[in-house]
């Protein structure tokens, strides 16, 4: 499941020239989906296939209902007070943020529902019993493993931030049985990053590297196994040969 952040009445971050995050990440998400589908190995879905707003909990539900094996959320940050900050960051879910900056970003992203004038839907339930807790722990392990794989594939083709893998409490990453990452492609407040984000050549290189990371993730998981479903059979990626 490929998740293009924001959309509709929620533009996300806005660059100085008026470029919306929702448009940047939607174009990137479409390119990534096309790259994955061209390989013929995956059934790929998007949480939104047009300029509409989808509540955060609904994005999680769509991934679980589709029985997704992997959830990749695409975003682009902005720090107007620090235009010198640039580079990509990969986030995984955790109750405790890696640092204050990550906590603030998660807080901003988690306010997307109210920013769009939508009542926040109930988030996935907290894990109660031991089996579910073990499943969540295993899912987070797969998420972190994919984040490291993705970081290794992206570093040669794009600038990464000073801390390229971080953790925070993102609502959109809270599925207990679908490995999930959120990728901040760069900063709209950085002139360099904005130019790259709008470059077709850059997009082709980065989506190609992301596709390689996804291939590697599923190759490794075929050996290691997958998280057991807690409520639904949460799986849907490689098409059987």
C-alpha positions as CSV (number, residue, x, y, z in Angstrom):
1,X,0.0,0.0,0.0
2,X,1.5,3.3,-1.1
3,X,0.2,6.3,0.9
4,X,0.5,9.8,-0.6
5,X,0.2,12.1,2.4
6,X,-2.4,14.9,2.9
7,X,-4.7,15.7,-0.1
8,X,-7.9,17.5,-0.7
9,X,-8.5,20.4,1.8
10,X,-5.2,19.5,3.5
11,X,-2.3,20.8,1.4
12,X,0.4,19.7,3.9
13,X,3.5,21.8,3.8
14,X,3.6,24.8,1.4
15,X,6.8,25.9,-0.3
16,X,7.7,29.6,-0.7
17,X,6.6,29.5,-4.3
18,X,3.2,28.0,-3.5
19,X,4.0,24.4,-4.2
20,X,1.9,22.0,-2.1
21,X,3.3,19.0,-0.4
22,X,0.1,17.0,-1.3
23,X,0.9,17.5,-5.0
24,X,4.6,16.6,-4.7
25,X,4.0,13.4,-2.8
26,X,1.1,12.3,-5.0
27,X,3.2,12.6,-8.1
28,X,6.0,10.7,-6.4
29,X,3.6,8.0,-5.2
30,X,2.1,7.5,-8.6
31,X,5.7,7.1,-10.1
32,X,6.5,4.5,-7.4
33,X,3.4,2.6,-8.0
34,X,4.1,2.5,-11.8
35,X,7.7,1.3,-11.1
36,X,6.4,-1.5,-8.9
37,X,3.6,-2.6,-11.2
38,X,6.1,-2.6,-14.2
39,X,8.1,-5.3,-12.4
40,X,5.0,-7.6,-12.3
41,X,5.8,-8.9,-8.8
42,X,3.3,-7.0,-6.8
43,X,-0.4,-6.0,-6.4
44,X,-0.1,-2.3,-5.5
45,X,-2.8,-0.1,-4.0
46,X,-2.9,3.6,-3.1
47,X,-4.7,5.1,-0.1
48,X,-5.8,7.9,-2.4
49,X,-5.7,7.9,-6.2
50,X,-6.7,11.6,-6.7
51,X,-6.7,14.9,-4.8
52,X,-8.9,14.0,-1.9
53,X,-8.4,13.9,1.8
54,X,-8.3,10.5,3.5
55,X,-8.4,10.5,7.4
56,X,-5.4,8.9,9.0
57,X,-7.1,6.0,10.7
58,X,-8.8,5.3,7.4
59,X,-5.4,4.9,5.7
60,X,-4.5,2.3,8.2
61,X,-7.8,0.5,7.7
62,X,-7.4,0.5,3.9
63,X,-4.0,-1.2,4.3
64,X,-5.3,-3.8,6.6
65,X,-8.5,-4.5,4.6
66,X,-6.3,-4.9,1.5
67,X,-4.3,-7.4,3.4
68,X,-1.2,-5.4,2.7
69,X,2.3,-6.8,3.4
70,X,3.9,-3.4,3.4
71,X,2.7,0.2,3.9
72,X,4.8,3.1,2.6
73,X,3.7,6.6,3.4
74,X,5.2,9.5,1.3
75,X,5.6,13.0,2.7
76,X,7.8,16.1,2.4
77,X,8.6,18.3,5.4
78,X,9.2,22.0,5.8
79,X,11.0,24.1,8.4
80,X,10.7,27.7,7.3
81,X,12.9,28.9,10.2
82,X,15.8,26.6,9.0
83,X,16.0,26.6,5.2
84,X,19.5,25.1,5.4
85,X,18.1,21.8,6.7
86,X,17.7,19.3,3.9
87,X,17.7,15.6,3.2
88,X,15.4,12.6,3.5
89,X,14.3,10.8,6.7
90,X,12.7,7.4,7.2
91,X,10.4,7.1,10.2
92,X,9.0,4.0,11.9
93,X,6.4,3.9,14.7
94,X,7.3,4.0,18.4
95,X,5.5,5.2,21.5
96,X,8.7,7.1,22.4
97,X,10.2,9.5,19.8
98,X,13.8,9.3,18.9
99,X,14.2,13.1,19.5
100,X,12.1,16.2,20.1
101,X,12.1,17.1,16.4
102,X,10.6,13.7,15.5
103,X,8.0,14.1,18.2
104,X,7.0,17.5,16.9
105,X,6.8,16.2,13.3
106,X,4.5,13.3,14.4
107,X,2.3,15.7,16.3
108,X,2.0,17.9,13.2
109,X,1.2,15.0,10.9
110,X,-1.3,13.6,13.4
111,X,-3.2,16.8,13.3
112,X,-4.0,16.3,9.6
113,X,-7.6,15.2,10.3
114,X,-8.5,18.4,12.2
115,X,-6.6,20.5,9.7
116,X,-8.9,19.2,7.0
117,X,-12.0,19.8,9.1
118,X,-12.6,16.1,9.7
119,X,-13.3,14.6,13.1
120,X,-10.4,12.3,14.0
121,X,-11.5,8.7,13.7
122,X,-10.6,6.2,16.4
123,X,-7.1,5.0,16.0
124,X,-6.3,1.3,15.9
125,X,-6.9,-0.2,19.4
126,X,-4.1,-0.4,21.9
127,X,-2.6,-3.9,22.0
128,X,-4.1,-5.8,25.0
129,X,-3.2,-9.5,25.1
130,X,0.2,-11.1,24.9
131,X,-0.2,-12.6,21.4
132,X,-1.2,-9.2,20.0
133,X,1.7,-7.6,21.7
134,X,4.1,-10.1,20.3
135,X,2.6,-9.6,16.8
136,X,3.1,-5.8,17.2
137,X,6.7,-6.3,18.3
138,X,7.4,-8.5,15.3
139,X,5.7,-6.0,13.0
140,X,7.8,-3.2,14.3
141,X,10.9,-5.4,13.8
142,X,10.0,-5.9,10.1
143,X,9.3,-2.1,9.8
144,X,12.7,-1.2,11.2
145,X,14.4,-3.8,9.0
146,X,12.8,-2.4,5.9
147,X,13.7,1.2,7.1
148,X,17.4,0.1,7.2
149,X,17.2,-1.6,3.8
150,X,15.5,1.5,2.3
151,X,18.1,3.7,3.8
152,X,20.9,1.7,2.3
153,X,19.3,1.8,-1.2
154,X,18.4,5.5,-1.0
155,X,21.7,6.9,0.3
156,X,23.6,6.5,-3.0
157,X,20.9,8.4,-5.0
158,X,19.7,11.1,-2.7
159,X,20.8,13.2,0.3
160,X,19.8,11.8,3.6
161,X,19.3,13.8,6.8
162,X,21.7,13.8,9.7
163,X,19.6,11.1,11.4
164,X,18.1,9.2,8.4
165,X,16.2,6.6,10.5
166,X,14.0,7.9,13.4
167,X,11.0,6.8,15.4
168,X,7.9,8.6,16.6
169,X,4.3,8.0,17.4
170,X,2.6,8.4,13.9
171,X,-1.1,7.5,13.7
172,X,-0.7,6.4,10.1
173,X,2.0,3.9,11.1
174,X,0.0,2.2,13.9
175,X,-1.2,-0.9,12.2
176,X,-0.4,-3.9,14.5
177,X,0.2,-6.3,11.7
178,X,1.3,-4.4,8.6
179,X,5.0,-3.3,8.5
180,X,4.9,0.4,7.9
181,X,7.3,3.3,7.3
182,X,6.9,7.0,6.6
183,X,9.4,8.6,4.2
184,X,10.0,12.3,4.4
185,X,11.5,12.8,0.9
186,X,13.0,16.2,1.8
187,X,12.2,19.7,2.9
188,X,10.1,22.1,0.8
189,X,11.8,24.9,2.8
190,X,15.1,23.9,1.2
191,X,15.7,25.3,-2.3
192,X,17.9,22.4,-3.1
193,X,15.4,19.8,-2.0
194,X,12.5,21.5,-3.7
195,X,14.4,21.5,-7.0
196,X,15.1,17.8,-6.6
197,X,11.5,17.0,-5.6
198,X,10.3,18.5,-8.8
199,X,12.9,16.8,-11.0
200,X,11.6,13.8,-13.1
201,X,15.2,12.4,-13.3
202,X,15.6,12.5,-9.5
203,X,12.1,11.0,-9.1
204,X,13.0,8.1,-11.5
205,X,16.3,7.4,-9.6
206,X,14.7,7.5,-6.1
207,X,11.6,5.4,-7.0
208,X,14.0,2.9,-8.7
209,X,16.0,2.6,-5.5
210,X,12.8,2.3,-3.4
211,X,11.6,-0.5,-5.7
212,X,15.0,-2.3,-5.1
213,X,14.5,-2.0,-1.3
214,X,11.0,-3.4,-1.5
215,X,12.3,-6.4,-3.6
216,X,15.0,-7.0,-1.0
217,X,12.5,-6.7,1.8
218,X,10.3,-9.4,0.4
219,X,13.2,-11.6,-0.6
220,X,14.4,-11.5,3.0
221,X,11.0,-12.0,4.5
222,X,10.3,-15.1,2.4
223,X,13.1,-16.7,4.5
224,X,12.2,-15.1,7.8
225,X,8.5,-15.3,7.7
226,X,5.9,-12.6,8.3
227,X,4.0,-11.2,11.3
228,X,1.0,-13.3,12.2
229,X,-2.3,-11.5,11.7
230,X,-4.1,-10.2,14.9
231,X,-7.5,-9.7,13.5
232,X,-7.4,-10.2,9.7
233,X,-5.0,-12.0,7.5
234,X,-2.9,-8.9,6.8
235,X,-1.0,-9.8,3.7
236,X,-1.1,-8.8,0.0
237,X,2.0,-8.1,-1.9
238,X,4.0,-10.4,-4.2
239,X,1.9,-12.1,-6.8
240,X,2.5,-15.8,-6.8
241,X,4.4,-17.1,-9.9
